[in-house]
Amino acid sequence: MKSRSSVNYSPNDDYYTPASIFKALNLHFDLDVCAPKDGVPWLPSKKHYHLEIDGLAQPWEGLIWCNPPYSKPAPWIDRFIQHSNGIMLVQISRSNGFIRLWDYSHGILVPDHKMMRFITIEGKTKTIFMPVALFAMGEIANQALINSGLGRVR
């Protein structure tokens, strides 16, 4: 499996999921597999992996959160499908990885693009130009999407 650094990760990929998403999901994750070095303070996770410890090379356990680098999400998508327990946020695309994720996930939610105000590494809010989707794997994650009020779940 490719490591995060072998897929040309760049700090420009760092856009943090807004706190409103986690509040709506009302979940506590066991692991954020693709976090900045100090984690995201509003992300309810017991543990996180960051670039220096390469989340793709580490064991994934329990209910995971994954907001991967948008420049190279495919290895993260493959690992998420394999793990099959958590929620992943990725940009909508026509890539093979996205199509696999669409086919294998237990639930899909496309939140209103206007509400997705990401947080940059500098702490500023930013709307990214492409729409994103939340994908659930596992019953707990899927139920959280359904109960979130963020939109209709497929």
C-alpha positions as CSV (number, residue, x, y, z in Angstrom):
1,M,0.0,0.0,0.0
2,K,1.3,3.5,-0.9
3,S,2.3,5.8,1.9
4,R,0.9,9.3,2.2
5,S,4.3,10.8,1.3
6,S,4.6,8.6,-1.8
7,V,1.4,10.1,-3.3
8,N,3.0,13.6,-3.2
9,Y,1.1,15.0,-0.3
10,S,1.2,18.7,0.0
11,P,0.2,21.0,2.9
12,N,-2.0,22.8,0.3
13,D,-4.3,19.8,0.7
14,D,-5.0,20.7,4.3
15,Y,-8.6,21.9,4.5
16,Y,-10.2,20.9,7.8
17,T,-13.8,19.7,8.0
18,P,-16.1,22.3,9.7
19,A,-17.2,21.6,13.3
20,S,-20.8,21.8,12.2
21,I,-20.4,18.5,10.4
22,F,-19.2,16.7,13.5
23,K,-21.9,18.3,15.6
24,A,-24.6,17.0,13.1
25,L,-23.0,13.5,13.0
26,N,-23.0,13.3,16.8
27,L,-20.4,10.6,16.7
28,H,-17.2,10.0,18.6
29,F,-14.6,8.4,16.3
30,D,-11.9,6.0,17.5
31,L,-9.4,7.4,14.9
32,D,-8.9,10.2,12.5
33,V,-6.6,8.5,10.0
34,C,-5.5,11.7,8.1
35,A,-5.2,14.6,10.5
36,P,-2.8,17.5,10.8
37,K,0.1,16.9,13.3
38,D,-1.8,18.3,16.3
39,G,-5.2,16.9,15.2
40,V,-8.3,19.0,14.7
41,P,-9.5,20.3,18.1
42,W,-13.2,20.1,17.2
43,L,-13.0,16.7,15.7
44,P,-14.3,14.2,18.3
45,S,-11.6,11.4,18.0
46,K,-9.7,9.5,20.6
47,K,-6.6,9.2,18.4
48,H,-5.3,10.6,15.1
49,Y,-2.6,9.8,12.6
50,H,-0.7,12.6,10.9
51,L,1.8,12.9,7.9
52,E,4.9,12.0,9.9
53,I,3.4,8.7,11.0
54,D,1.6,8.0,7.7
55,G,-2.0,6.9,8.3
56,L,-1.9,4.6,5.3
57,A,0.9,2.5,6.9
58,Q,-0.7,2.3,10.3
59,P,-3.4,-0.1,11.6
60,W,-7.0,1.3,11.4
61,E,-9.2,0.2,14.3
62,G,-12.7,1.0,15.3
63,L,-14.9,3.8,13.8
64,I,-12.7,6.0,11.7
65,W,-13.0,9.5,10.2
66,C,-11.1,10.2,7.0
67,N,-10.9,13.5,5.1
68,P,-8.0,12.6,2.7
69,P,-5.7,14.8,0.6
70,Y,-7.9,15.7,-2.4
71,S,-4.9,15.7,-4.7
72,K,-4.5,11.9,-4.3
73,P,-7.5,10.3,-2.5
74,A,-7.4,6.9,-4.2
75,P,-5.2,5.0,-1.7
76,W,-7.3,6.4,1.1
77,I,-10.5,5.4,-0.6
78,D,-9.2,1.8,-1.1
79,R,-8.1,1.6,2.5
80,F,-11.5,3.0,3.7
81,I,-13.4,0.4,1.7
82,Q,-11.2,-2.3,3.1
83,H,-11.6,-1.1,6.7
84,S,-15.4,-0.8,6.2
85,N,-16.2,1.1,9.4
86,G,-16.4,4.9,9.5
87,I,-17.1,8.1,7.5
88,M,-15.1,9.5,4.7
89,L,-15.5,13.0,3.2
90,V,-14.2,13.3,-0.4
91,Q,-14.7,15.5,-3.4
92,I,-17.2,14.3,-6.0
93,S,-15.4,13.2,-9.1
94,R,-15.5,10.7,-12.0
95,S,-12.4,8.9,-10.8
96,N,-12.4,5.1,-10.4
97,G,-11.8,5.5,-6.7
98,F,-14.8,7.6,-6.3
99,I,-16.9,5.2,-8.3
100,R,-15.7,2.3,-6.1
101,L,-16.6,4.2,-3.0
102,W,-20.0,5.0,-4.4
103,D,-20.6,1.3,-5.2
104,Y,-19.3,-0.1,-1.9
105,S,-20.5,2.4,0.7
106,H,-23.5,1.8,2.9
107,G,-24.7,5.4,2.8
108,I,-23.9,8.5,0.8
109,L,-24.8,12.1,1.7
110,V,-24.1,15.2,-0.4
111,P,-24.4,18.2,1.9
112,D,-25.3,21.6,0.6
113,H,-22.2,23.0,-1.0
114,K,-22.7,26.4,0.6
115,M,-22.6,25.0,4.1
116,M,-19.2,23.3,3.5
117,R,-17.0,26.1,4.8
118,F,-13.7,24.4,5.4
119,I,-11.0,25.6,7.7
120,T,-7.5,26.3,6.2
121,I,-4.3,25.6,8.0
122,E,-4.2,29.4,8.8
123,G,-7.6,29.1,10.6
124,K,-9.6,30.9,7.9
125,T,-12.8,29.6,6.4
126,K,-12.8,28.7,2.7
127,T,-15.4,27.2,0.4
128,I,-13.8,24.8,-1.9
129,F,-14.8,24.9,-5.6
130,M,-15.9,21.3,-5.9
131,P,-18.8,19.6,-4.2
132,V,-18.1,16.9,-1.6
133,A,-19.9,13.8,-0.3
134,L,-19.9,12.0,3.0
135,F,-19.6,8.2,2.7
136,A,-20.6,5.8,5.5
137,M,-19.4,2.3,6.0
138,G,-21.0,0.3,8.8
139,E,-24.3,0.6,10.6
140,I,-23.3,3.2,13.2
141,A,-21.8,5.5,10.6
142,N,-24.7,5.1,8.2
143,Q,-27.2,5.8,11.0
144,A,-25.3,8.9,11.9
145,L,-25.6,10.2,8.3
146,I,-29.3,9.4,8.3
147,N,-29.8,11.2,11.7
148,S,-27.5,14.2,10.8
149,G,-30.1,16.4,9.2
150,L,-27.5,17.3,6.6
151,G,-29.5,15.9,3.7
152,R,-31.0,12.8,2.2
153,V,-28.9,9.6,2.4
154,R,-28.7,7.2,-0.4
